[in-house]
Each structure stands twice: as structure tokens, then as C-alpha cells.
Amino acid sequence: MAHFIDAAALAQLEEIARAGDWDGFAMRFFHEGLHVPLAYLEQLRPTEFWPSILADAEAAMRDLRALSRYDFSAARFRVLRIPVLLPIGTESPRHLYVTDALAAVLPHATIQELKGQRMRR
């Protein structure tokens, strides 16, 4: 079974959150967790979008805590007998997503690659 976020990464984010450094939290999570390039994040910070990212950071930390307790097992979904479309961006870090694991167990799954797209968690 796999967790959404590993314990060491969660501990680092918890430390940053305890300090109330939501800018540091967002930078670390987006860069290390979601693999967003630092150059892109530095361009994003001075825009009107960054304050809403910071406003959501505390809730994102709560989500990460909850997700860290969830054990993913693709086998649980094997009983789905309906067609399932699994989109993945061709620019996505594929190892971060469960697309391939689900496709391996779902009897009627189709992976659709979205050319040039980067999916975010």
C-alpha cells in the first residue's frame, strides 16, 4: 500500500506550518511535492494568484495530514466493471499518480494522455 506523501516530507511541511511560514510551505510543497520548477514559482509569487495560494495553505496542510493516513490499494477498485477514463498529462511526473496502477486492475480502463499537459495533485 502506498501513501500520498511520505513521512519525512510531511514532517518537514509540519515544521514549516507550525512556524506559520505559509510562503515557505507553498514553495516547498509545490516544488518538492508537485515538482513545479522554482523558476515558475518565482514568477508566480508576485502575481495576484499567490495570495490565494497562501490563503489555502493551512487547509492544504490539513488535507495532507488526512491523505497521509490513507493507504491506497489499486486492488480495491478491481470490482468496478464500468468504463473508466484515466487522464494523465504527458508532462506530468507519472510516478506521482496512480494512473498506471489503476489501469492494471480495472477491467475497462483507458489511459488518455493529454499532450503537453501537466496534471497537478
Order of alpha helices (4+ residues) and beta strands (2+ residues): alpha-alpha-alpha-alpha-beta-alpha-beta
